[in-house]
Amino acid sequence: MTIQRERPGVTVELIAKAKERVVPKSGVVLVPYQAEWGAPDELVKLGSFEERIAQTFGKVDTVELAAEGGATILAYRMTNGTATKAAYEQADSIRIEALYPGLVGNELKVTIITSTSEPGKKELQVVGPLQTEKFSFADANELAAKSSQSNYLRVKKLGETAVALIAETALTGATSGTVDLSPADSTKLFMAVSGADFDAMYLPFDDPSEQAAAKQFMSERRTKNKKLSTLVIGGKDIEDDNMSKHVDRSVAQNARYVVNCGLAGQHNNGKQYASLQWAAWVAGMIAATPAHESLTAVVVPLKRALKDWGHTEIINALSTGTLIATRDGDVYIIESAVNTLSVIGTNEREDYGKIRVSMTFDQIVNDINQVGKKYKGKLGNNDLGGAVFVSAVNAYLTVREQQGAIDTGWAFTDKKNGVGDRRGFLLSAKPLDAIEYFDIDWEVQ
């Protein structure tokens, strides 16, 4: 009966996964960042503008760039572990403490006055980067409870002394915890995010050795954790006008799960970004774009490129798997949505060098694995249990075919080789790429 009960669940779950994949903004992009505000050294999912504002005040450019395509942000604030929170304290009464450690806490100002809206109560006013918050309270217990609604601070009751009125006072004592990134920081980052689920990862390191370590991390994550995703890297700002430097990065990576960003220049928001920052935008777009759509010819919010590439440079970029933008009339567009795979290895093909094809592979495997984990141990290792899983995956792949993610003629079969708790299945399917080259022969009549 247990297996019978799970049968519709497997199918419904996979169909839901398939339908979700063509909904724009359904993807997740991991964005490690440094800032003076936000939850330190932990993963925080930010699915809306309001959630991003509460976490970063909208002041972290790479987070905002990654969010432009509509992807859900999986933010990770990197610190050296020494950041402390700003605070203000009334002895034996209350302690007002910044919500997060970092220097922004020292900018918060608090005032406690007699409430004009609720007679007999007092009012805590908090002046922060976004707005002024106001909380009326009768005693420390009520203030502590209401402070849980604040975007800036929390209040803790220390004793029985009544809360005193105070003029505007700044919180003090915060320390930064932000230092120049080092290889040790990248190692710490990889360990922290290895088990997380995301479609694309932005790497905030421009050092070649750390990018090599990131590639190795992503490779091991794919093989050992069975979590498939795409890494996006960029380069040093002083080298962004040199195509050979971009090409060198691509050649060093040469993997379908690594995208090398060669975009650089002024964003439509007026800010100048190097390829390392633009890589966050690319990662967000990769995560947000449904697998049946291509990033090729997508308009880039680039007002003025650092350099407009010549034909030879463009060909060099394309042949080595470097993602660049080129001018098309009044706008810049992605020349071709390529990853860094340029030298084809064992079990690889030429079309694996396209982001759309690679992402389709990853999404299908991730979806099947994720749902398979949910039902692990609930299906018998026999022909009946195998048939249940095959039926569910077939329903999923039918939807993916209808979406245009895979071509017709696919198959998912049970190898019928179950031994102990292991069973094999064979997936045969061709991911669809988009037409980029229209070769027209004109037969003149």
N, C-alpha and C positions, 0 to 999 in steps of 0.2 A: 504493500500500500504506500510505503514511503516513496518509492520510485514513481508510482502512478501519480502521486500528489505533486511531484516535482516536474513532471513532463511539460505541462503548459507553462510553468515558470521559466524554464530554460528558453523556450521558444519566444515567449513574450519579452523576456529580458534582452535577447539578442536582436529581436526586431526593433525594440526601443533604441538599442545602441545604434543600429543601422540608420534609423530615421534621424537620430540626433546628429549624425555625422554630416548631414547636409544643411543643418541649421547654422547660419553664420554665427560666430561668436561663441560656439560651443567648446572650442579648444582651450587648453590651459598652457600658459607660458610661464616658465620659472625665471624670475628676475632677481638675482642677488644685487644688493645695492649698499651704498654707504650713506649715512645721513645722521643728523643729530636728533632724530625723533623716530619712533616706531619700536615695535617689539624686537628686542635684540636677539640675534642668533637663533631665530625660530621661524618656521614656515607659517605664513599667514595668507589665507586665500582672500583675494579682493575681487569680488564679482561685480562691483558697481562703482560709479564715480564717488558716491557718498562714502563708501568703504575705503577707497583710496585716499580721499581727503582726510578722513579720520586717522589714517595710519601715517600718511606722509605730508599732509597739508598741501598736496599737489606740487611740492617743491622738488621732487626727485625726477629729473628729466627722463632718465631711462625707464622708469616705471610708467610715466605718462606716454612716452613714445611707444612702448610695448602695448599699451592699452588702446592706441588709436584705431587699430583694426577691430576692436571689440572683444578680444580674447579675455578670458578670466586670468587675472594676475595671481601667481603664486609667489609672493614676495618673501625675500629673506634678507634681513638687515644684518650686514656683516660688521662685527665689532671685535676688539681685542680682549673683550671680557672685563675691562676695567671701568666701563661707563657707570656713572652713578646718577641717582635721581635728585633733582632739586626739591627743597622742602621748606616749610615754615611751620613752626611749632609754638603752641601755647602750653606752658608747663601744667601738667596734671589736668589738661583739658582736651586738646585736639592736636593732631599732626596732619598737616596738609602736604601731600606729596605728589609730585608730577607723575602722570600715568606711566611714562617711559623714561629711561635714563637718556642723558644727552644734553648738550648745551642749550637746546631750545627751552628746556625746563627753567633755565635762569631768566628767560624772557617773560614767563608767566607772572601776572600780577593779580593779587587778591585784595579785596576790600570786604569788611564786615560792617554792615550798617543796620540801623533799625528799619524793618520792612515797612514800606509804604503801601504795599498791596494787601498784606495780611497783618492787621493790628495785633500786637502782642508777640509777634515773632521777629526774628532777625533775618538778615539776608546776606548770603555770600555771593559776591560778584567776582567773576574770574575773567580777566582780560587776556585773550590768547590771539594767535595769529589770524584766526578766521572770524571770530565773533566774541562778544561778551556774553558769558553764561551767568544766569542768576538762579539761586536756590534759596527759597525761604525755609526757615526751620525754627522749631521751638526749643530744641536741645541738641546736644552732640549726637545722640542716637539717630535723630531724624536727619541731621546733616550728613552723617556717615552713609545712611541709606540712600539719600538723594544724590550723593556724589557719584554713585555708580552710573548715573546718566551722563556724566561729564566726559567730554572728549579730551580733557586736559589733565585732570587730577583725580585723586581719591582722598577721602578724609577718614582718619582713624581716631576713635575715641581713646584717650589716654587715662582719664580720671573723671572725678565728679565735679571739678571746678567749672563754673559756667563759662561759656564761650564769650570772650571779650570783643568789644567793637574795636576795629583797627582801620586806620587810613590805608590808602593804597600801598601795598608792600609787595616787593618782588620775592619770589622763591629763590633760594640760593643753594649752593653746594653741588650743583651738577658738574660732572666731568664728562669728557668726550667719548673716549673709547674708539675714536676713528683715527686710524694710522694708514700710512701707505701700504698697499696690498703686497703681500709676499707669497712665496711658494707655500709656506705653512698655512696661510689663509685659504689657498685653493684646496689644499688637502682637507682642512677642516670643513670647507664648504661641501666637497664631494661626499664626505662621510655623513654630513647632515641631511643631504637631499637624495641619497642613493635609493631610498625606499619610496620616495614620493612619486605620485602620478602626474605627469605633464607631457604635453605633445612636443614642446620646443623649449630649449634652454638658452638663455642669453649668458654669455661668458664675459665678465667685466675685466678680464686680464688680456693685455696685449703682448705679453712676453711669450716668445715662441716655445720655451720649455714648458710653461704653464699651459699653453694651448695643446701641446703634445700630451701632457698629463691629462687634460680634459678629454681629449680624444680616447685615450686609454680607458678613462673612467666610463665614458659613454659606451665603449665597446664591451667592457666587463659588465656593465649594467644590463646590456642587451642579452648577453649570453648567460650570466649568472642569476640576475634578478628577473629575467624575462620581461623587462620593461623597455620598450622601444620608443625612442624619441630622437629629435634632431637638435644638434648643437649649432649655435650661430656665433661666429667669431668676427672680430674686426682687428684693425691694425693701429699702429702709432700715428698720432695726428701729423707729425712732421714728415711722414712718408706717404700720406694719402694722395699726393699728386704724382706719385711714381707707380706706374702700372706694374713694373717689374717686382716691386715689393708686395703688391697684392697677389701677383701670380705666385711668388715664392711661398706665401702662406697656403694657397690652394694646393700647390704641389706637395707641400709637407704633410697635408692632411689626407688628400686622395681617398675620401670615404663618402659613401652616399648619405650617411647620417650626419655629415658636417657641411654647413653652408658658410662660405666666406664672404662677408659683406665688403664690397668695394665702394659703397655710397659715401659721399662726404660733401658738405656744403651747408648753405643756409636753408633752414627749414622755413616753411610758410609762416611759422610763428615768429620769425625774425631772428631766432637763435642759430648760431653756428655750431654744427655738430661734426665731430670726426667720425670715421668709419666705426670706431669702437662704440660710439653712442648710437649711430644709425643701426648697428647690429641689433639693438633692442627693438627697434621698429620692425626690422625684418623678422625677428623671432616672433613678435606678436602677430604679424601678418601670416606667417606660416601656421601658427596655432589657430588663427581665426578663420582661415580660408578653408572651406569644405574640400574634401579630397577629390571631388569630381570637377573642381575648378582649378585653373592654372593661375600662377602669379605672373606669368609672362604678360607683358604689356599693361600691367596694373600701374596706374598713375601714382607716382611718388610725390609726397608733399614737400618737394624740393623747389625752393624759389630760385636758387642760384647754385649750381654745382661748383665745387672747388676747382674742378677742371673738366672741360668737355673733351671726352676722349676722341682720338682719331680712329680711322678705320682699322689700322694695324693693331692699335691697343685694344680695340673692341674684340677683334678676332683672337688676340692672345688671351683675353679674359674668358671668352667663350670656350676656347680649346682647353683651358686649364680648370674650368669650373669655378670662375670668379663671378659672383653676382654683382652686376653694375647697372646704373641707370644711364640712359641716353636721352638727348633732347628729341622730342617729337612735336614740332610746332611750338606751341606756347607752354608745353608741360614736359616733364621728365617721366619716362616710363621704365619699368624693368625690361632690360633688353631680352633676357631669357632666364627663366626660373631654373637655374642649374645649381646642383650641389658640387662638391669638390671632387667627385669621382671622375677621373679623366683617363687613368690607366686601368683598364679592365682586368680584374683578377679572376680567381677561380669562382665559379658559380655566379658570375656577374655578367650583365649585358649592357649595351650602350644606353638603353632607355632608363637604366637605374640611375643615370646621372641627372635625371630631372626630379625636382622637388615633388611634383605631383605624384609621380609613380612611386617614389620612395615613401612618401607620406601614406599613400594608399596601402602599401605593404604593412607599414607600421600600425596603422589604424586597425586593419583587419586582424592582425595577430594580437594586438593589445585587447581588442574587443572580445575576441574568442577566449583569450587567456583569462581576462578579468571575470567573465561570466563563468568560465570553467572553474576558476578558483572558488567562486561562490557555491558551486554545486559539487565541489570536491568531496568525495566520501559519501555522496548521496545517490550515486548511480552504480548499480551492480556491474562488475567487470565481466560482462557476458555479452552475447549478441544483442540482447534486449537493451541493456544499458548503453551500448555503443550506438544502437539505432536511435535511441532518444536524443543523444548528443548530435548525431549526424542530421537528424530531422531539424533540430534547432538551428544548427549552423547553415543548413540549406535554406531555411526561411530567411536568415540574416543575409546570406549571399544573394538571394533573389532580390531583396531590396537594394543591395549595393549595385547589382546589375541595372536595375531600373533607374538608379540615380546616375548611371554613367561612370561609376568608379571602376568597374571591371567589365571586360568584354563578355559576350555570350560564349557558351561552351565550357564554362567552369564545372568543377566537380569536387565534392568533398566526400570521402569514403572512409569506412572503417577498415583498417588493415586486419582486423580479427586476430590480433596477436596478443591478446591480453594475458599477462602473466603476473600473478600477485596483485599489486595495486597499480600496475602500469599498462597503458593501452595506447596503441598508435593509430593515428589518423593521417590521411593524405589530402592535402589541399592543392588543387590544380586550377589556377586562375591567371588571367592576363590583365594587369592594371592598364587602364586606358590613359594615354597621354593626349595632349591637345595639339591641334594643327598649328604649327608656327610658320611653316614654309609652304607657300602656295605656288607650286610650279605649274604655270599655265602655258600650254602649247596652243598657239593660234594658227589654225588652218585657214588661210586666206582663200576665199571662194573667188 
